[in-house]
Amino acid sequence: MALYCIGDVQGCDAALQRLLDLIGFSPSRDTAFLLGDLVNRGPDSAAVLRRCRAHEGALHCLLGNHDLHLLATAHGARKPSRRDTLDGILQADDRDSLLDWLRRQPLALAHAHGGETLLMLHAGALPAWSTADTLRLAREVHDVLRGDEMPAFLHQMYGNQPDRWSDTLTGTGRLRVIVNALTRLRFCSPEGVMDFESTESASSAPPGLLPWFDVPGRRTAGTLLAFGHWSTLGHMSRPDLLALDTGCVWGGQLSAVRFGATLAERELLQVQCPQAQAPG
């Protein structure tokens, strides 16, 4: 039985199929975690969702910002972008079942392997959050998305404020901070104030900001954390960090990491992808 993490697919189902073929993935034997942004910008988002739903239990999926955008668009909380490629889902006969399956996927997961913990999310974890905090706060949003209050929340989900975490936050502001960190975060200040303007590489941090994973004292630093979301960062592998968005939809690669007996044993496997959209 092999364990994998897979980066942002963004609707590139043919690339996902080629990657699964390359790694010899067996749904009856293996486990793979897809790190969010299953849909959008690529040519066949509906096929990606159908594939993941069909292999639920072997393919475990996290929600990214594009997946939440799909849910918000479907419920009239967000206008479609000119670059969206979501009509294949929104106009599908099985639209309702695909959207219902999607909203039940988590925003963060932990998996035990080789006596260690692998923490997975789409974008980032705020410096003040421990691994247990990250999972607990993700469940708060997950419970809302699975419940009757989801449509109302989607209409209030967007916005950059509050821009930092506080244990005293309640209601929509609390949930918005959690969503923004888990699905949008790249840079923040040493005090944990989030920035949503820059999408540059980690080496081009705006003045006064750091990549979220380089903030001194980050409380998740003792746990291997795998994430996607940051295509200009590309693949990064450190003892406590694994970045796997390698720009599939932009003509880069779709990447998977296969773990060995421990989380430190990692093999990078990639397929080259045709460019579905131009960056910018």
C-alpha atoms as an extended CHARMM CRD file, in Angstrom:
* protein
*
       280  EXT
         1         1  MET       CA              0.0000000000        0.0000000000        0.0000000000  PROA      1               0.0000000000
         2         2  ALA       CA              1.4710000000        3.3490000000       -1.0930000000  PROA      2               0.0000000000
         3         3  LEU       CA              0.7210000000        6.8320000000        0.2170000000  PROA      3               0.0000000000
         4         4  TYR       CA              0.6990000000        9.8990000000       -2.0560000000  PROA      4               0.0000000000
         5         5  CYS       CA              0.0320000000       13.6320000000       -1.9950000000  PROA      5               0.0000000000
         6         6  ILE       CA             -1.0060000000       15.2910000000       -5.2680000000  PROA      6               0.0000000000
         7         7  GLY       CA             -0.9040000000       19.0150000000       -6.0800000000  PROA      7               0.0000000000
         8         8  ASP       CA             -3.4800000000       21.3060000000       -7.6670000000  PROA      8               0.0000000000
         9         9  VAL       CA             -5.3500000000       19.6200000000      -10.5420000000  PROA      9               0.0000000000
        10        10  GLN       CA             -7.6050000000       22.5770000000      -11.4890000000  PROA      10              0.0000000000
        11        11  GLY       CA             -9.7980000000       20.6950000000      -13.8960000000  PROA      11              0.0000000000
        12        12  CYS       CA             -6.9810000000       18.9540000000      -15.8030000000  PROA      12              0.0000000000
        13        13  ASP       CA             -8.4660000000       15.4780000000      -15.6880000000  PROA      13              0.0000000000
        14        14  ALA       CA             -6.3680000000       14.0510000000      -18.5230000000  PROA      14              0.0000000000
        15        15  ALA       CA             -3.2010000000       15.0610000000      -16.6460000000  PROA      15              0.0000000000
        16        16  LEU       CA             -4.5700000000       13.4830000000      -13.4740000000  PROA      16              0.0000000000
        17        17  GLN       CA             -5.2020000000       10.2420000000      -15.3480000000  PROA      17              0.0000000000
        18        18  ARG       CA             -1.6560000000       10.2610000000      -16.7340000000  PROA      18              0.0000000000
        19        19  LEU       CA             -0.2240000000       10.9060000000      -13.2950000000  PROA      19              0.0000000000
        20        20  LEU       CA             -2.2400000000        8.0890000000      -11.7360000000  PROA      20              0.0000000000
        21        21  ASP       CA             -1.0490000000        5.8020000000      -14.5470000000  PROA      21              0.0000000000
        22        22  LEU       CA              2.5540000000        6.8930000000      -14.0000000000  PROA      22              0.0000000000
        23        23  ILE       CA              2.4840000000        6.1070000000      -10.2920000000  PROA      23              0.0000000000
        24        24  GLY       CA              0.5560000000        2.8790000000      -10.8430000000  PROA      24              0.0000000000
        25        25  PHE       CA             -2.2030000000        3.9910000000       -8.5040000000  PROA      25              0.0000000000
        26        26  SER       CA             -4.5440000000        1.2240000000       -7.3550000000  PROA      26              0.0000000000
        27        27  PRO       CA             -7.7570000000        2.3720000000       -5.5910000000  PROA      27              0.0000000000
        28        28  SER       CA             -7.9950000000       -0.9910000000       -3.8490000000  PROA      28              0.0000000000
        29        29  ARG       CA             -4.4770000000       -0.7300000000       -2.4500000000  PROA      29              0.0000000000
        30        30  ASP       CA             -3.2160000000        2.8650000000       -2.3750000000  PROA      30              0.0000000000
        31        31  THR       CA             -4.1890000000        6.1580000000       -0.7540000000  PROA      31              0.0000000000
        32        32  ALA       CA             -3.7800000000        9.6150000000       -2.2930000000  PROA      32              0.0000000000
        33        33  PHE       CA             -4.5880000000       13.0410000000       -0.8940000000  PROA      33              0.0000000000
        34        34  LEU       CA             -5.4070000000       15.8070000000       -3.3900000000  PROA      34              0.0000000000
        35        35  LEU       CA             -4.4560000000       19.1340000000       -1.8440000000  PROA      35              0.0000000000
        36        36  GLY       CA             -7.3170000000       21.2950000000       -3.0990000000  PROA      36              0.0000000000
        37        37  ASP       CA             -8.2550000000       23.2630000000       -6.2200000000  PROA      37              0.0000000000
        38        38  LEU       CA             -9.7290000000       20.2370000000       -7.8910000000  PROA      38              0.0000000000
        39        39  VAL       CA            -11.6020000000       22.4740000000      -10.3360000000  PROA      39              0.0000000000
        40        40  ASN       CA            -11.4670000000       25.5710000000      -12.5290000000  PROA      40              0.0000000000
        41        41  ARG       CA             -9.2460000000       27.0450000000      -15.2420000000  PROA      41              0.0000000000
        42        42  GLY       CA             -8.6030000000       23.6180000000      -16.7540000000  PROA      42              0.0000000000
        43        43  PRO       CA            -10.6920000000       21.8880000000      -19.4510000000  PROA      43              0.0000000000
        44        44  ASP       CA            -12.6640000000       19.1960000000      -17.5550000000  PROA      44              0.0000000000
        45        45  SER       CA            -13.4930000000       20.0080000000      -13.9540000000  PROA      45              0.0000000000
        46        46  ALA       CA            -16.5950000000       17.8080000000      -13.9890000000  PROA      46              0.0000000000
        47        47  ALA       CA            -14.5210000000       14.7550000000      -14.8880000000  PROA      47              0.0000000000
        48        48  VAL       CA            -12.1330000000       15.4620000000      -12.0060000000  PROA      48              0.0000000000
        49        49  LEU       CA            -15.0090000000       15.5580000000       -9.5180000000  PROA      49              0.0000000000
        50        50  ARG       CA            -16.5750000000       12.4020000000      -10.9440000000  PROA      50              0.0000000000
        51        51  ARG       CA            -13.2410000000       10.5700000000      -10.7700000000  PROA      51              0.0000000000
        52        52  CYS       CA            -12.6310000000       11.6030000000       -7.1610000000  PROA      52              0.0000000000
        53        53  ARG       CA            -16.1710000000       10.7460000000       -6.1210000000  PROA      53              0.0000000000
        54        54  ALA       CA            -15.9610000000        7.3410000000       -7.7960000000  PROA      54              0.0000000000
        55        55  HSD       CA            -12.7650000000        6.5220000000       -5.8730000000  PROA      55              0.0000000000
        56        56  GLU       CA            -13.7850000000        8.0540000000       -2.5620000000  PROA      56              0.0000000000
        57        57  GLY       CA            -11.9240000000        6.2110000000        0.1630000000  PROA      57              0.0000000000
        58        58  ALA       CA             -8.7980000000        5.9570000000       -1.9760000000  PROA      58              0.0000000000
        59        59  LEU       CA             -8.6680000000        9.5230000000       -3.3310000000  PROA      59              0.0000000000
        60        60  HSD       CA             -9.1420000000       11.9680000000       -0.4430000000  PROA      60              0.0000000000
        61        61  CYS       CA             -9.8190000000       15.5630000000       -1.4580000000  PROA      61              0.0000000000
        62        62  LEU       CA             -9.3320000000       18.8840000000        0.2810000000  PROA      62              0.0000000000
        63        63  LEU       CA            -11.1480000000       22.1030000000       -0.5650000000  PROA      63              0.0000000000
        64        64  GLY       CA             -9.1980000000       24.9550000000       -2.1460000000  PROA      64              0.0000000000
        65        65  ASN       CA            -10.2010000000       28.4960000000       -3.0450000000  PROA      65              0.0000000000
        66        66  HSD       CA            -11.3530000000       27.4780000000       -6.5350000000  PROA      66              0.0000000000
        67        67  ASP       CA            -13.5420000000       24.7210000000       -5.1000000000  PROA      67              0.0000000000
        68        68  LEU       CA            -15.1800000000       27.2180000000       -2.7460000000  PROA      68              0.0000000000
        69        69  HSD       CA            -15.5640000000       29.6030000000       -5.6870000000  PROA      69              0.0000000000
        70        70  LEU       CA            -17.5030000000       26.9090000000       -7.5160000000  PROA      70              0.0000000000
        71        71  LEU       CA            -19.8480000000       26.4380000000       -4.5590000000  PROA      71              0.0000000000
        72        72  ALA       CA            -20.2970000000       30.2030000000       -4.2120000000  PROA      72              0.0000000000
        73        73  THR       CA            -21.0060000000       30.6140000000       -7.9350000000  PROA      73              0.0000000000
        74        74  ALA       CA            -23.5030000000       27.7600000000       -7.9180000000  PROA      74              0.0000000000
        75        75  HSD       CA            -25.4050000000       29.4270000000       -5.0490000000  PROA      75              0.0000000000
        76        76  GLY       CA            -25.3840000000       32.9230000000       -6.5550000000  PROA      76              0.0000000000
        77        77  ALA       CA            -22.8900000000       34.2790000000       -4.0250000000  PROA      77              0.0000000000
        78        78  ARG       CA            -20.1830000000       34.9650000000       -6.5970000000  PROA      78              0.0000000000
        79        79  LYS       CA            -20.3340000000       36.0250000000      -10.2320000000  PROA      79              0.0000000000
        80        80  PRO       CA            -18.4720000000       33.7950000000      -12.6760000000  PROA      80              0.0000000000
        81        81  SER       CA            -15.0740000000       35.0830000000      -13.7390000000  PROA      81              0.0000000000
        82        82  ARG       CA            -14.2400000000       35.3940000000      -17.4350000000  PROA      82              0.0000000000
        83        83  ARG       CA            -11.4710000000       32.8360000000      -16.8290000000  PROA      83              0.0000000000
        84        84  ASP       CA            -13.7300000000       30.2850000000      -15.1430000000  PROA      84              0.0000000000
        85        85  THR       CA            -14.2330000000       26.8930000000      -16.7780000000  PROA      85              0.0000000000
        86        86  LEU       CA            -17.0400000000       25.6860000000      -14.5370000000  PROA      86              0.0000000000
        87        87  ASP       CA            -19.9440000000       25.3790000000      -16.9650000000  PROA      87              0.0000000000
        88        88  GLY       CA            -19.3080000000       21.6580000000      -17.4040000000  PROA      88              0.0000000000
        89        89  ILE       CA            -20.3300000000       21.2450000000      -13.7670000000  PROA      89              0.0000000000
        90        90  LEU       CA            -22.9370000000       23.9970000000      -13.4790000000  PROA      90              0.0000000000
        91        91  GLN       CA            -24.8240000000       22.7220000000      -16.5460000000  PROA      91              0.0000000000
        92        92  ALA       CA            -24.3600000000       19.0010000000      -15.9090000000  PROA      92              0.0000000000
        93        93  ASP       CA            -27.2600000000       16.6250000000      -15.2990000000  PROA      93              0.0000000000
        94        94  ASP       CA            -25.4950000000       15.4600000000      -12.1390000000  PROA      94              0.0000000000
        95        95  ARG       CA            -24.6930000000       19.0160000000      -11.0030000000  PROA      95              0.0000000000
        96        96  ASP       CA            -26.4960000000       18.7290000000       -7.6860000000  PROA      96              0.0000000000
        97        97  SER       CA            -24.8450000000       15.4820000000       -6.6810000000  PROA      97              0.0000000000
        98        98  LEU       CA            -21.3860000000       16.7690000000       -7.6690000000  PROA      98              0.0000000000
        99        99  LEU       CA            -21.8470000000       19.9700000000       -5.6490000000  PROA      99              0.0000000000
       100       100  ASP       CA            -23.2230000000       18.0680000000       -2.6870000000  PROA      100             0.0000000000
       101       101  TRP       CA            -20.2240000000       15.7420000000       -2.7460000000  PROA      101             0.0000000000
       102       102  LEU       CA            -17.8220000000       18.6880000000       -3.0220000000  PROA      102             0.0000000000
       103       103  ARG       CA            -19.2080000000       20.6120000000       -0.0600000000  PROA      103             0.0000000000
       104       104  ARG       CA            -18.6640000000       17.5890000000        2.1640000000  PROA      104             0.0000000000
       105       105  GLN       CA            -14.9010000000       17.5630000000        1.6190000000  PROA      105             0.0000000000
       106       106  PRO       CA            -12.6810000000       18.9310000000        4.4250000000  PROA      106             0.0000000000
       107       107  LEU       CA            -10.4020000000       21.9660000000        4.5020000000  PROA      107             0.0000000000
       108       108  ALA       CA             -7.6460000000       20.2010000000        6.4440000000  PROA      108             0.0000000000
       109       109  LEU       CA             -6.7090000000       16.6050000000        7.1850000000  PROA      109             0.0000000000
       110       110  ALA       CA             -4.1520000000       14.7520000000        9.2620000000  PROA      110             0.0000000000
       111       111  HSD       CA             -2.8450000000       11.3000000000        8.4370000000  PROA      111             0.0000000000
       112       112  ALA       CA             -0.6450000000        9.0570000000       10.5790000000  PROA      112             0.0000000000
       113       113  HSD       CA              2.2180000000        7.3590000000        8.7230000000  PROA      113             0.0000000000
       114       114  GLY       CA              5.3220000000        5.6790000000       10.0540000000  PROA      114             0.0000000000
       115       115  GLY       CA              4.6730000000        6.9310000000       13.5590000000  PROA      115             0.0000000000
       116       116  GLU       CA              4.4540000000       10.5640000000       12.4000000000  PROA      116             0.0000000000
       117       117  THR       CA              1.6560000000       12.9690000000       11.4780000000  PROA      117             0.0000000000
       118       118  LEU       CA              1.1530000000       14.4620000000        8.0290000000  PROA      118             0.0000000000
       119       119  LEU       CA             -0.9430000000       17.6520000000        8.1170000000  PROA      119             0.0000000000
       120       120  MET       CA             -2.5300000000       18.6420000000        4.8000000000  PROA      120             0.0000000000
       121       121  LEU       CA             -4.3500000000       21.7850000000        3.6790000000  PROA      121             0.0000000000
       122       122  HSD       CA             -4.6240000000       23.8650000000        0.5310000000  PROA      122             0.0000000000
       123       123  ALA       CA             -2.8280000000       27.1340000000        1.3000000000  PROA      123             0.0000000000
       124       124  GLY       CA             -1.4760000000       27.8100000000        4.7860000000  PROA      124             0.0000000000
       125       125  ALA       CA             -1.7760000000       27.7770000000        8.5490000000  PROA      125             0.0000000000
       126       126  LEU       CA             -1.4540000000       30.9360000000       10.6240000000  PROA      126             0.0000000000
       127       127  PRO       CA              1.6190000000       31.0760000000       12.8780000000  PROA      127             0.0000000000
       128       128  ALA       CA             -0.4510000000       31.0260000000       16.0890000000  PROA      128             0.0000000000
       129       129  TRP       CA             -2.2080000000       27.7770000000       15.1630000000  PROA      129             0.0000000000
       130       130  SER       CA             -0.9840000000       24.4090000000       16.3490000000  PROA      130             0.0000000000
       131       131  THR       CA             -1.7270000000       21.2820000000       14.3430000000  PROA      131             0.0000000000
       132       132  ALA       CA             -4.6680000000       20.5560000000       16.6370000000  PROA      132             0.0000000000
       133       133  ASP       CA             -5.9270000000       24.1540000000       16.2690000000  PROA      133             0.0000000000
       134       134  THR       CA             -5.7250000000       23.9320000000       12.4740000000  PROA      134             0.0000000000
       135       135  LEU       CA             -7.7860000000       20.7540000000       12.3490000000  PROA      135             0.0000000000
       136       136  ARG       CA            -10.3200000000       22.0330000000       14.8960000000  PROA      136             0.0000000000
       137       137  LEU       CA            -10.8330000000       25.3510000000       13.1280000000  PROA      137             0.0000000000
       138       138  ALA       CA            -11.1180000000       23.6560000000        9.7350000000  PROA      138             0.0000000000
       139       139  ARG       CA            -13.8990000000       21.5050000000       11.1670000000  PROA      139             0.0000000000
       140       140  GLU       CA            -15.8080000000       24.6280000000       12.2080000000  PROA      140             0.0000000000
       141       141  VAL       CA            -16.0380000000       25.6960000000        8.5590000000  PROA      141             0.0000000000
       142       142  HSD       CA            -16.6170000000       22.1270000000        7.4080000000  PROA      142             0.0000000000
       143       143  ASP       CA            -19.6430000000       21.8400000000        9.6820000000  PROA      143             0.0000000000
       144       144  VAL       CA            -21.1290000000       24.9990000000        8.1660000000  PROA      144             0.0000000000
       145       145  LEU       CA            -20.5250000000       23.8490000000        4.5900000000  PROA      145             0.0000000000
       146       146  ARG       CA            -22.2400000000       20.5350000000        5.2980000000  PROA      146             0.0000000000
       147       147  GLY       CA            -25.2320000000       22.1610000000        6.9690000000  PROA      147             0.0000000000
       148       148  ASP       CA            -28.3200000000       24.1390000000        6.0210000000  PROA      148             0.0000000000
       149       149  GLU       CA            -26.5350000000       27.4410000000        6.6920000000  PROA      149             0.0000000000
       150       150  MET       CA            -24.0540000000       26.9460000000        3.8300000000  PROA      150             0.0000000000
       151       151  PRO       CA            -25.8000000000       29.2190000000        1.2520000000  PROA      151             0.0000000000
       152       152  ALA       CA            -26.0020000000       32.1160000000        3.7170000000  PROA      152             0.0000000000
       153       153  PHE       CA            -22.3600000000       31.6660000000        4.6900000000  PROA      153             0.0000000000
       154       154  LEU       CA            -21.1950000000       31.6160000000        1.0610000000  PROA      154             0.0000000000
       155       155  HSD       CA            -22.7830000000       35.0590000000        0.5820000000  PROA      155             0.0000000000
       156       156  GLN       CA            -20.6750000000       36.3870000000        3.4770000000  PROA      156             0.0000000000
       157       157  MET       CA            -17.5020000000       34.3840000000        2.9670000000  PROA      157             0.0000000000
       158       158  TYR       CA            -15.5450000000       36.8050000000        0.7770000000  PROA      158             0.0000000000
       159       159  GLY       CA            -13.4660000000       39.6820000000        2.0990000000  PROA      159             0.0000000000
       160       160  ASN       CA            -10.0020000000       40.3830000000        3.4760000000  PROA      160             0.0000000000
       161       161  GLN       CA            -11.1120000000       41.4690000000        6.9320000000  PROA      161             0.0000000000
       162       162  PRO       CA            -10.4560000000       40.4770000000        9.6380000000  PROA      162             0.0000000000
       163       163  ASP       CA             -6.8800000000       40.0030000000        8.4430000000  PROA      163             0.0000000000
       164       164  ARG       CA             -5.5110000000       38.2540000000       11.5470000000  PROA      164             0.0000000000
       165       165  TRP       CA             -6.5300000000       35.5720000000       13.9900000000  PROA      165             0.0000000000
       166       166  SER       CA             -7.9240000000       36.1800000000       17.4460000000  PROA      166             0.0000000000
       167       167  ASP       CA             -9.4680000000       33.6140000000       19.7580000000  PROA      167             0.0000000000
       168       168  THR       CA            -12.1810000000       36.1830000000       20.4850000000  PROA      168             0.0000000000
       169       169  LEU       CA            -13.4740000000       36.2190000000       16.9110000000  PROA      169             0.0000000000
       170       170  THR       CA            -17.0250000000       34.9630000000       16.4260000000  PROA      170             0.0000000000
       171       171  GLY       CA            -19.5360000000       34.4920000000       13.6430000000  PROA      171             0.0000000000
       172       172  THR       CA            -18.7670000000       35.2980000000       10.0200000000  PROA      172             0.0000000000
       173       173  GLY       CA            -15.5100000000       37.1030000000       10.8140000000  PROA      173             0.0000000000
       174       174  ARG       CA            -14.1350000000       34.0410000000       12.5620000000  PROA      174             0.0000000000
       175       175  LEU       CA            -15.0820000000       31.7110000000        9.7310000000  PROA      175             0.0000000000
       176       176  ARG       CA            -13.7250000000       34.1180000000        7.0950000000  PROA      176             0.0000000000
       177       177  VAL       CA            -10.2840000000       34.2330000000        8.7400000000  PROA      177             0.0000000000
       178       178  ILE       CA            -10.1740000000       30.4390000000        8.8490000000  PROA      178             0.0000000000
       179       179  VAL       CA            -11.1680000000       30.1140000000        5.1860000000  PROA      179             0.0000000000
       180       180  ASN       CA             -8.7230000000       32.8090000000        4.0620000000  PROA      180             0.0000000000
       181       181  ALA       CA             -5.8180000000       31.1980000000        5.8770000000  PROA      181             0.0000000000
       182       182  LEU       CA             -6.5370000000       27.6440000000        4.7710000000  PROA      182             0.0000000000
       183       183  THR       CA             -7.3310000000       28.4540000000        1.1290000000  PROA      183             0.0000000000
       184       184  ARG       CA             -5.6790000000       31.7970000000        0.2140000000  PROA      184             0.0000000000
       185       185  LEU       CA             -2.6570000000       32.4790000000        2.4240000000  PROA      185             0.0000000000
       186       186  ARG       CA              0.8290000000       33.0270000000        0.9880000000  PROA      186             0.0000000000
       187       187  PHE       CA              2.4340000000       35.8880000000        2.8970000000  PROA      187             0.0000000000
       188       188  CYS       CA              1.8590000000       37.3210000000        6.3490000000  PROA      188             0.0000000000
       189       189  SER       CA              3.6320000000       39.5410000000        8.8510000000  PROA      189             0.0000000000
       190       190  PRO       CA              5.6060000000       38.1080000000       11.7680000000  PROA      190             0.0000000000
       191       191  GLU       CA              2.5160000000       38.8980000000       13.8660000000  PROA      191             0.0000000000
       192       192  GLY       CA              0.2780000000       36.8560000000       11.5740000000  PROA      192             0.0000000000
       193       193  VAL       CA             -1.4070000000       39.6840000000        9.6220000000  PROA      193             0.0000000000
       194       194  MET       CA             -2.3710000000       38.1510000000        6.2740000000  PROA      194             0.0000000000
       195       195  ASP       CA             -1.5930000000       39.6770000000        2.8750000000  PROA      195             0.0000000000
       196       196  PHE       CA             -3.6730000000       38.7800000000       -0.1870000000  PROA      196             0.0000000000
       197       197  GLU       CA             -2.1280000000       41.0830000000       -2.7860000000  PROA      197             0.0000000000
       198       198  SER       CA              1.1370000000       39.3680000000       -3.6910000000  PROA      198             0.0000000000
       199       199  THR       CA              1.3100000000       36.0800000000       -5.5760000000  PROA      199             0.0000000000
       200       200  GLU       CA              5.0540000000       36.2110000000       -6.1730000000  PROA      200             0.0000000000
       201       201  SER       CA              7.5310000000       33.5090000000       -5.2600000000  PROA      201             0.0000000000
       202       202  ALA       CA              8.6880000000       33.1310000000       -1.6700000000  PROA      202             0.0000000000
       203       203  SER       CA             11.9550000000       34.9370000000       -2.4740000000  PROA      203             0.0000000000
       204       204  SER       CA             10.0020000000       38.0660000000       -3.5020000000  PROA      204             0.0000000000
       205       205  ALA       CA              8.1520000000       38.7540000000       -0.2650000000  PROA      205             0.0000000000
       206       206  PRO       CA              6.7990000000       42.3020000000        0.0240000000  PROA      206             0.0000000000
       207       207  PRO       CA              8.4840000000       44.5120000000        2.6560000000  PROA      207             0.0000000000
       208       208  GLY       CA              7.5990000000       43.4710000000        6.1820000000  PROA      208             0.0000000000
       209       209  LEU       CA              6.1020000000       40.1490000000        5.1030000000  PROA      209             0.0000000000
       210       210  LEU       CA              7.2710000000       36.5410000000        5.0940000000  PROA      210             0.0000000000
       211       211  PRO       CA              6.0300000000       33.3370000000        3.5190000000  PROA      211             0.0000000000
       212       212  TRP       CA              3.6320000000       31.9990000000        6.1490000000  PROA      212             0.0000000000
       213       213  PHE       CA              5.8130000000       28.9160000000        6.6440000000  PROA      213             0.0000000000
       214       214  ASP       CA              8.9170000000       30.9800000000        7.4690000000  PROA      214             0.0000000000
       215       215  VAL       CA              7.4060000000       33.0190000000       10.2950000000  PROA      215             0.0000000000
       216       216  PRO       CA              9.5590000000       32.4480000000       13.4120000000  PROA      216             0.0000000000
       217       217  GLY       CA              7.7580000000       30.4570000000       16.0730000000  PROA      217             0.0000000000
       218       218  ARG       CA              5.1510000000       28.9510000000       13.7340000000  PROA      218             0.0000000000
       219       219  ARG       CA              3.3850000000       26.3930000000       15.9200000000  PROA      219             0.0000000000
       220       220  THR       CA              2.8930000000       23.7950000000       13.1580000000  PROA      220             0.0000000000
       221       221  ALA       CA              6.6470000000       23.6990000000       12.4690000000  PROA      221             0.0000000000
       222       222  GLY       CA              7.0860000000       20.3530000000       14.2170000000  PROA      222             0.0000000000
       223       223  THR       CA              4.6580000000       18.5890000000       11.8810000000  PROA      223             0.0000000000
       224       224  LEU       CA              5.1740000000       17.8460000000        8.1900000000  PROA      224             0.0000000000
       225       225  LEU       CA              2.7120000000       20.1470000000        6.4200000000  PROA      225             0.0000000000
       226       226  ALA       CA              1.7610000000       19.5040000000        2.7770000000  PROA      226             0.0000000000
       227       227  PHE       CA              0.0220000000       22.1810000000        0.7130000000  PROA      227             0.0000000000
       228       228  GLY       CA             -0.6260000000       23.4410000000       -2.8170000000  PROA      228             0.0000000000
       229       229  HSD       CA             -2.0330000000       26.8100000000       -3.9700000000  PROA      229             0.0000000000
       230       230  TRP       CA              1.2670000000       28.6020000000       -4.6920000000  PROA      230             0.0000000000
       231       231  SER       CA              2.3010000000       27.8370000000       -8.2710000000  PROA      231             0.0000000000
       232       232  THR       CA              5.0390000000       30.4900000000       -8.3240000000  PROA      232             0.0000000000
       233       233  LEU       CA              6.5900000000       28.7150000000       -5.3480000000  PROA      233             0.0000000000
       234       234  GLY       CA              6.6000000000       25.3700000000       -7.1210000000  PROA      234             0.0000000000
       235       235  HSD       CA              7.8300000000       22.1620000000       -5.5460000000  PROA      235             0.0000000000
       236       236  MET       CA              9.5150000000       22.5210000000       -2.1770000000  PROA      236             0.0000000000
       237       237  SER       CA             10.5790000000       19.6980000000        0.1010000000  PROA      237             0.0000000000
       238       238  ARG       CA             11.8800000000       20.3740000000        3.6040000000  PROA      238             0.0000000000
       239       239  PRO       CA             11.7660000000       18.2230000000        6.7360000000  PROA      239             0.0000000000
       240       240  ASP       CA              8.6200000000       20.0440000000        7.9110000000  PROA      240             0.0000000000
       241       241  LEU       CA              7.2230000000       21.2890000000        4.5860000000  PROA      241             0.0000000000
       242       242  LEU       CA              6.0180000000       19.9210000000        1.2530000000  PROA      242             0.0000000000
       243       243  ALA       CA              4.7320000000       22.2530000000       -1.4840000000  PROA      243             0.0000000000
       244       244  LEU       CA              3.1250000000       20.6180000000       -4.5230000000  PROA      244             0.0000000000
       245       245  ASP       CA              1.4480000000       23.1880000000       -6.7750000000  PROA      245             0.0000000000
       246       246  THR       CA              3.6950000000       23.0650000000       -9.8290000000  PROA      246             0.0000000000
       247       247  GLY       CA              1.4470000000       24.9620000000      -12.2340000000  PROA      247             0.0000000000
       248       248  CYS       CA             -0.3030000000       22.1610000000      -14.0840000000  PROA      248             0.0000000000
       249       249  VAL       CA             -2.9770000000       24.4380000000      -15.5360000000  PROA      249             0.0000000000
       250       250  TRP       CA             -0.3670000000       27.0070000000      -16.6420000000  PROA      250             0.0000000000
       251       251  GLY       CA              1.6350000000       24.5050000000      -18.6900000000  PROA      251             0.0000000000
       252       252  GLY       CA              3.7970000000       23.2390000000      -15.8410000000  PROA      252             0.0000000000
       253       253  GLN       CA              3.6230000000       19.8360000000      -14.2090000000  PROA      253             0.0000000000
       254       254  LEU       CA              1.1080000000       17.9220000000      -12.1470000000  PROA      254             0.0000000000
       255       255  SER       CA              3.0560000000       16.5580000000       -9.2000000000  PROA      255             0.0000000000
       256       256  ALA       CA              2.7280000000       13.7240000000       -6.7380000000  PROA      256             0.0000000000
       257       257  VAL       CA              4.9680000000       12.6690000000       -3.8820000000  PROA      257             0.0000000000
       258       258  ARG       CA              5.1200000000        9.0270000000       -2.8870000000  PROA      258             0.0000000000
       259       259  PHE       CA              6.1290000000        8.4370000000        0.7240000000  PROA      259             0.0000000000
       260       260  GLY       CA              8.2610000000        5.5340000000        1.8160000000  PROA      260             0.0000000000
       261       261  ALA       CA              8.2490000000        3.8660000000        5.2040000000  PROA      261             0.0000000000
       262       262  THR       CA              8.5360000000        7.2940000000        6.8310000000  PROA      262             0.0000000000
       263       263  LEU       CA              7.4260000000       10.8000000000        5.8710000000  PROA      263             0.0000000000
       264       264  ALA       CA             11.0730000000       11.7370000000        5.3130000000  PROA      264             0.0000000000
       265       265  GLU       CA             11.3150000000        9.2140000000        2.4680000000  PROA      265             0.0000000000
       266       266  ARG       CA              9.8110000000       11.0160000000       -0.5240000000  PROA      266             0.0000000000
       267       267  GLU       CA              9.8410000000       10.4290000000       -4.2580000000  PROA      267             0.0000000000
       268       268  LEU       CA              8.6620000000       13.1800000000       -6.5990000000  PROA      268             0.0000000000
       269       269  LEU       CA              6.6900000000       12.0200000000       -9.6580000000  PROA      269             0.0000000000
       270       270  GLN       CA              5.4610000000       14.4390000000      -12.3260000000  PROA      270             0.0000000000
       271       271  VAL       CA              3.7130000000       14.6190000000      -15.6810000000  PROA      271             0.0000000000
       272       272  GLN       CA              4.0750000000       17.5540000000      -18.0460000000  PROA      272             0.0000000000
       273       273  CYS       CA              0.8060000000       19.3750000000      -18.7530000000  PROA      273             0.0000000000
       274       274  PRO       CA             -0.3960000000       21.3330000000      -21.7800000000  PROA      274             0.0000000000
       275       275  GLN       CA             -1.1190000000       24.9740000000      -21.0120000000  PROA      275             0.0000000000
       276       276  ALA       CA             -4.8340000000       25.4580000000      -20.4040000000  PROA      276             0.0000000000
       277       277  GLN       CA             -4.5760000000       29.1640000000      -19.5860000000  PROA      277             0.0000000000
       278       278  ALA       CA             -1.8640000000       31.8160000000      -19.6330000000  PROA      278             0.0000000000
       279       279  PRO       CA             -0.7660000000       33.1930000000      -16.2670000000  PROA      279             0.0000000000
       280       280  GLY       CA             -1.6290000000       36.7780000000      -15.3820000000  PROA      280             0.0000000000
